[in-house]
Amino acid sequence: MSGLSSIEQAAVEHVAQAPMLARTEAWTAINSGTRNLAGLATMADLLAKAFSILPGHLALVDPAPAESVTADGRVEAIRHGRHLHLAVRPEAPVQMLFTGHMDTVFGVDHAFQTGRWLDDGRFNAPGAADMKGGLALMLAALEAVEASPLAGRLGYEVVINSDEETGSFGSRGLIEGAARGKVAALTYEPALPDGTLAGARGGTGNFSLVVHGRSAHAGRNPEEGRNALVAAAALAVRLSEAKAPGLAVNPARIDGGGPNNVVPDLAILRVNFRPRDEWSISLARAAIERAASDVMASHDVHVDVHGSFNRPPKPLDPGAERLLELVREAGGDLGIPVAWKATGGVCDGNNIAACGVPVVDTMGARGGAIHSAEEFLIPESLPERAALSALTILRIAERGQI
């Protein structure tokens, strides 16, 4: 390792002693799927105990209200778990934000519940890479920072939410509030297996279009009915045709229908948009409005639109580029090659960037096959990436800027 000061070298040695792998193994043994409130409560308590080793004020925060559209067209409240929030030295001259999530995509009824070691040394477990390994190395990096003489220059907030995998609807406000006034942010989504980071990200929007028609007997008086299922299919086709360069559109599901002898009076179209920039969002909004208006007129139905663009696009602006270069410089001094590329995926980094805060959102462990039963963590990446975080944080604290 070249170019490290004695303070930085001490931090690297400190993270190497942290029980990151043991924490990861223990945390992956807890099912914390986004809808498993009991599992999330257990996970939140474990994280609160682990992160309480850091100074500052730690609290488990109730989620903000959130809603979803059910398969029968009702709008109902969604329950989420509590979020961990830690605030350390708010009076310090340099302020940063660190975020992660405790939820996974694996529910209590999913077959993937336990971890195992693969023959090639990788650890296959639910949430091992995404992102319980990332939480373990985040904590190790912050412990090393707290042991440094530079700690007094740095204040920070940590937010670990319980609903990232489903859009952070119950935690977005908490994250945006924590981002306020921060010089930079690090988020602990997994890096690719070779260590590549995410650069620019597109955005995402999820919508449920509820179509209300009129029921009738399919044989006796079908002409008096207004087929909501057919209207929803027409909506899907129209929206699919709205795709454009920089805007992907995916009509994903239609709920509704009923017995063969009844003209269906209700259907719900679920559709996902992936805009590259704000202009693409305006195109999508116009397409939704136009398609709903046209289908209501041509099929004599009513359409209610629910949803939002909950993850804004995250372009690589000058601040983000400076932060990535700082991470690359730190990696070079640690002997870790750092590169990045654009991705179509989204995360809380999108929302942090929209607050005007430079963020690198793949500072977590190296791993892959996330969101599948083949998800794996490369265990040697835990001390490697924790050292990368610690060095990046210390250099920001020392310089007072990125």
N, C-alpha and C positions, 0 to 999 in steps of 0.2 A: 504494500500500500504506500503510495507516494503522495506527498503534499498534505499530509495530515498534521495538524498541530498536536501538542501533547494533550490538550483538552479533548480534541476530537478522537484521538487514539484511545483515551480513557473511556469515552462513550462507546466506541466500538467494542472494547473489551467488556464493558458493562452489559451490553445487550446479549453478548454471547453466553452470559451466565443466567439469563432469564429462562424460566420454565415454559417457554412458548409451546413446545410440542405437547407437554403434559396438559397445559390449559386447553389446547385445541382438541385433544382426544377427549377430555372431560366434557367440553362444550358441545362437541358433535354427538355425544351420547344423549343429549337432550333434544327431543323433537320440539322445534320452535317454528313450525310452519305458521304463516301469517294468520291463519284462522284458528290456530290452536292456542287459545287464550291461557289455558292452564300451563302449557309448556312455555309460553312466552313469559309468564309470571315467574316461573322457576328460573328461566334464563336471565331475566332482568335482575333477580335477586343475586344470582351468581356473579353477574357482571358488576353490580353495585359493590359487592364485597371485594372483588378483584381490583376495581378502579379506585376503591377507597384508600388504597396505598398512596395515591396522589393527594397533594394538598388541595385546598379549595372547598367549594360548596357543591355537594353531590345530591341530586334529587331524582326520583322516579316521577316523571311528569305524565299526567293523564293526557290521552290523545284528544285532538280536536274532533268535533263531529264530522262525520262523513256519510255519504249516501251511495246506494247503488240501485239499479233497476232489476227487479226480480224477473224470473221467467214468465210470470203472469202479469207483468206490466206495472207492478206496484213499485213505488219509490220508498225504500226503507233504509233505516240507519244501519251502518256497519259498525261493529265493535272491533276495536283494536287494542293491543296491549299497551302498557305504559312505555315511555321512552326514557332512556338515561340521559341526564344533562349534568355536566360538570363544568363549573366556572372556576378558573384559577388565576389569581393575581390580575383582576380587571384594571388595576391602576398601573400596570407595567407599561413601558414605552412601546413595546412591540406586541401586537395582538394577532393570534392565529386561530384557525378553526380546524378541528379534526372530526371527521364523521365516519360512521359505519352503521351497519344494521345487524340486528340480532335475529331477524326472521329468515326463514328459508322457504323454498317452494314446495317442500315435502310435507304434506299433511299427515295427520295421525293415522290415516288409513293407507298411506303410501307404502309400497313394499320395501323401499329403501330406508332403513331405520338404524343400521349399525355400521360401524367402521371395520375395515380389514386392511391388512398390509399386503400389497401386491409384490410379486416376485422381483420386480425391478426397483423396489424400495419406495414406491409412491404410496401415499395413504389415501385410500378410497373410503370416503365417509360423507354423509349428508351435511352440506355446508362447510366442508373442510377448507375449500378454497373460497367459497362465496357465502359468508366471509368470516367464519370463526377463526381460521388461521390469520386472517387480516386483523381481527380484533386483538388477537394475542400479540402480534408483532407491533401493533399500534401502542399497546400498553407497555411493552418492553422498551420501545423507543422513548416514550414519555418518562418512564422510570430513569432511563439513562440521562435524559435532559435534566431531570430534577436533581440528579447527582452531580451535575456540572456547575462550575462557578458562574456560568452564563445564565443560569435558571432565573435569577432575579430580573433579568432584562425582558423576560418573556411572560406574557399572559396568554391564556387560551381558553377556549371552550371546547368541550367534547360533547357531541350528540350521537347517541346510538339509538336509532329508531326501530320500531317494531313492525313497520309496514312498508319498507322500501320495495319489496318484491311485488307489491300490488299498486305502487304509484305514490306512496308517501302522502296520501290524502290526509291522514291524521297527524302528520308531523311536519308538513311543509312550512307552516308558520313558525314553528320552533326553529327549524333550520335557517330560515330567512332572517329571523331575529338574531340568531347566534352569528350569522355571517356579517352583520352590520359592523362596520369599522375595522374589519380584519384586513391585514396586509396580504395574507395568502391563506389558502386552505389545502389540506390534504385529505383525501377520501380513500378508503382501504378496500375498494373493489379489487379482485385479483388481476394481476398482470397475466399476459399470455405465458405459456410454458417456457418460452425463450426469454422472457422478461420484457417483451415489448409492452409499452404503455399505450393507453388510449389518448389520442390527440383531440381533434375536432369530433364532435358528436352531433348527429341530427337530433331532432326533437320527436315527440310522440304525442298523439292525442287519441283518446278512446271515447267512442260515442255509442249510445244506445238510442235508436230511433224507434219509438213506440207507435205502431200503426193501429188506429182504431177504425174498423170497418163496420159492417152490419151483418148479423147472422140471418140465415134463411135456410129452408129445406133445400137440399141439393137437387132433389127431383121434382118437388111440387112447385116451388116458386124461387128458383135460383136467381132470376132476374131482379128480385127485390133485395138480394144480398149485395154486400160490398166486400169482396174477398181481401182481407187484410194480408193473407199470406202472399197472394199474387202481387199486391202493392209493395210489400216488403222486398220481394224478389226484384221488382222493377227498380226500387231504390238501390238495391245492391248493384245492379247492372249499371245504372246511371253513375253511381259513385265510383265504381271501378273504372269507368271511362274517364274519370276526372284526373287520373294519374298523369303526371307530367315530369319533365326533368326536374329533379329536386323534390318531388313529392310522390311517395309510394302510398298506395291505397289498398287496404286488405279487408274487404267484407268477409267476416270470419264466421258468422253464425246467425241463423234465424231461429228464434224460439216462437212457438205458437202452433196454430192448427188444432185439429181435433178429429172427431169421427168423420168417416168418409161421406156421410150423408148430410153434413152440416157445412154451410159456407162459413169459413172461419172469420170471426170479427176482431181478432187480436193477433198481432205478430210483432216481434221485437227483433230488429236488425242490429247486430253488433259489428262495428267497423273500426279499424285502426288506421290512423294516418301517420306517416313518417316524413315530416317536413325538414328540409335541409336548412331553411332560413325563415326569417319573418315573412318574407314575400310569399313563400310556399304556404305558410299558415293562412295568409289572407286568401290565397287561391282555394284552400281547403274549406274555409268558412263559407266562401261564396258558393262552392260546389254543393255543400250541405244545404244551404238556403235554397238554391235553385232546384236541386233534386227534390227536396221536400215539397216545394211549391208546385212543381210540375206533376208529381205523383198525386198530390191531393186533388189537383184539378182534373187529371185524366182518369183517376180511379174513384173519385168521390169518397175519399177517406180523409181522416185527420191524422196528422203526424206530430208527435211531441218529441223534441230533440233534447236529450240529456247527455252531458259529458263536457270535456274540456281538453285543451292542450296543456296537460299537467307537467310536461317536461319541455321547456323551451330549447331550441337548438343551442348548441355550445360551440361557437366558432373559435378558432385559435386567434385571439386578439394579441396585441403586443405584450400585455401583462402575462397572459398564459404562456406565451413563447419565452419570456424571461424566466418564468418559474421552471418550465421544462428544461431550459438550458442550465439553470442552477442545479437541478436534479441530475442532469447529465454530467456536469462538472463534478458533483459529489460522487457519482458512480465511477467516473474515471479515476478519481483518487482512491477509490476502494477496489479498483480492478473489476468493476461491474459494468459491462457495456449497457448503455441506456439508449433506446430508440423509441419512437412512437409513430402511430399511424391513425388515420381517421377510422371511425367505427360507426355502424348504424345503431348500436346499442345505446341505451339511456340509463341514467342513474341520478342520484342526488347531486352529483357534480354539475348536471345541467342547471339545476335550480340555484346552486351556489354561484355559478358563473353569471347567471342572469341578474344577480345582486351586484355585479361589478367587481367581484372578488376573484383574482386569479386562483385556479384550482388545478391540481393534478389528482385525478380520481381513481387511478389504478396503482396505488402505492402498496397494495396488499401482497399476499404471497403469490408465487408462481404456481399455476395449476391449470386445469382444463376440464372439459366435458361438463361444465357447470349446468345446473338445472336438469341433470340426468342421473341415473343410477350409476353411471361410470365416472362421476365427478371425482377428481383426484387433486391432492396437494403434493407438491414437491417439498419434502420436509427441510432439506438443506437451504431452501429459500427463506425460511423464517429468520434466522440470524442475519442473512444477507440483506434482506429487505428492511429489517429493523434497523440495521446499521445505516442503510441508505436514508431512511427517514430521520434518524437521529442526527446524522451529519447535515442534512438539508435544514432541519429545524434550527440547529445550533448556528449555522451560517446566517440564516435569516435573523436570528436573535442578535448576533454580533453586528451585522451590517445595519440592522434596522429597516431593511427593505429587501426587495428581491432584485 
